[in-house]
């Protein structure tokens, strides 16, 4: 008498679960290393998982995955990218542009070092010409936290 074949059933036998796993992996990778694209794979995988859960076959699941991925890339991505192109939070130095102050430590062009006081705050400064301490200056630009100044 032959024994019936006992095949071990795992959760990976359910296509909906496989699609959810693909979606979760894509989401984790997107969060870990933002490439701004794998999140759309997550959305498409969830759509395919819903189709698989409805009992439709592999061809329908794949078609929905591809369609959802294409639509999300074409419709959602441009909107999200345009939001990322906004100016964002202004830097602390932006408010100082055009303001006047006083050189507190000589600004030397050879060393590229000097200190100024603008609005009661001490800042590193540089200029294209040497400026001695006590000279009034105007802030014309900023490079990080170093202010570029000219004599007034």
FENVENKA-V892945 format. One record per residue. N is the residue number from 0. PSI is psi in whole degrees, -180 to 180 (NA if undefined). BURIAL is I if it has 16 or more other C-alpha atoms within 10 Angstrom, else O. Layout:
BEGIN
n:N psi:PSI burial:BURIAL
n:N psi:PSI burial:BURIAL
END
This chain:
BEGIN
n:0 psi:129 burial:O
n:1 psi:146 burial:O
n:2 psi:139 burial:O
n:3 psi:145 burial:O
n:4 psi:120 burial:O
n:5 psi:97 burial:O
n:6 psi:132 burial:O
n:7 psi:125 burial:O
n:8 psi:128 burial:O
n:9 psi:169 burial:O
n:10 psi:-19 burial:O
n:11 psi:-8 burial:O
n:12 psi:-14 burial:O
n:13 psi:115 burial:O
n:14 psi:-32 burial:I
n:15 psi:-39 burial:I
n:16 psi:-40 burial:I
n:17 psi:-43 burial:I
n:18 psi:-40 burial:I
n:19 psi:-41 burial:I
n:20 psi:-43 burial:I
n:21 psi:-44 burial:I
n:22 psi:-42 burial:I
n:23 psi:-42 burial:I
n:24 psi:-44 burial:I
n:25 psi:-40 burial:I
n:26 psi:-42 burial:I
n:27 psi:-42 burial:O
n:28 psi:-40 burial:O
n:29 psi:-41 burial:I
n:30 psi:-40 burial:O
n:31 psi:-45 burial:O
n:32 psi:87 burial:O
n:33 psi:111 burial:O
n:34 psi:-2 burial:O
n:35 psi:61 burial:O
n:36 psi:-34 burial:O
n:37 psi:-20 burial:I
n:38 psi:-29 burial:I
n:39 psi:-30 burial:I
n:40 psi:-39 burial:I
n:41 psi:-47 burial:I
n:42 psi:-44 burial:I
n:43 psi:-38 burial:I
n:44 psi:-37 burial:I
n:45 psi:-40 burial:I
n:46 psi:-43 burial:I
n:47 psi:-36 burial:I
n:48 psi:-38 burial:I
n:49 psi:-40 burial:I
n:50 psi:-42 burial:I
n:51 psi:-40 burial:I
n:52 psi:-27 burial:I
n:53 psi:-7 burial:O
n:54 psi:8 burial:O
n:55 psi:159 burial:O
n:56 psi:180 burial:O
n:57 psi:-36 burial:O
n:58 psi:-44 burial:O
n:59 psi:-40 burial:O
n:60 psi:-46 burial:I
n:61 psi:-42 burial:I
n:62 psi:-44 burial:O
n:63 psi:-40 burial:I
n:64 psi:-50 burial:I
n:65 psi:-44 burial:I
n:66 psi:-46 burial:O
n:67 psi:-39 burial:I
n:68 psi:-47 burial:I
n:69 psi:-46 burial:O
n:70 psi:-42 burial:O
n:71 psi:-37 burial:I
n:72 psi:-39 burial:I
n:73 psi:-36 burial:O
n:74 psi:-41 burial:O
n:75 psi:-42 burial:O
n:76 psi:-47 burial:I
n:77 psi:-38 burial:O
n:78 psi:-41 burial:O
n:79 psi:-39 burial:O
n:80 psi:-39 burial:O
n:81 psi:-32 burial:O
n:82 psi:-33 burial:O
n:83 psi:-21 burial:O
n:84 psi:3 burial:O
n:85 psi:163 burial:O
n:86 psi:-35 burial:O
n:87 psi:-159 burial:O
n:88 psi:128 burial:O
n:89 psi:151 burial:O
n:90 psi:165 burial:O
n:91 psi:-31 burial:O
n:92 psi:-21 burial:I
n:93 psi:-37 burial:O
n:94 psi:-16 burial:O
n:95 psi:-13 burial:I
n:96 psi:129 burial:O
n:97 psi:-13 burial:O
n:98 psi:156 burial:O
n:99 psi:155 burial:I
n:100 psi:-166 burial:I
n:101 psi:139 burial:I
n:102 psi:127 burial:I
n:103 psi:-28 burial:I
n:104 psi:134 burial:I
n:105 psi:136 burial:I
n:106 psi:117 burial:I
n:107 psi:133 burial:I
n:108 psi:-28 burial:O
n:109 psi:-40 burial:O
n:110 psi:-28 burial:O
n:111 psi:24 burial:O
n:112 psi:153 burial:I
n:113 psi:166 burial:I
n:114 psi:146 burial:I
n:115 psi:165 burial:I
n:116 psi:121 burial:I
n:117 psi:123 burial:I
n:118 psi:31 burial:O
n:119 psi:6 burial:O
n:120 psi:143 burial:O
n:121 psi:132 burial:O
n:122 psi:149 burial:I
n:123 psi:145 burial:I
n:124 psi:158 burial:I
n:125 psi:160 burial:I
n:126 psi:163 burial:I
n:127 psi:-15 burial:O
n:128 psi:152 burial:O
n:129 psi:138 burial:I
n:130 psi:121 burial:I
n:131 psi:158 burial:I
n:132 psi:144 burial:O
n:133 psi:-12 burial:O
n:134 psi:139 burial:I
n:135 psi:140 burial:I
n:136 psi:167 burial:I
n:137 psi:137 burial:I
n:138 psi:123 burial:I
n:139 psi:-20 burial:O
n:140 psi:173 burial:I
n:141 psi:140 burial:I
n:142 psi:93 burial:O
n:143 psi:-119 burial:O
n:144 psi:10 burial:O
n:145 psi:124 burial:I
n:146 psi:138 burial:I
n:147 psi:130 burial:I
n:148 psi:163 burial:I
n:149 psi:150 burial:I
n:150 psi:148 burial:I
n:151 psi:NA burial:O
END
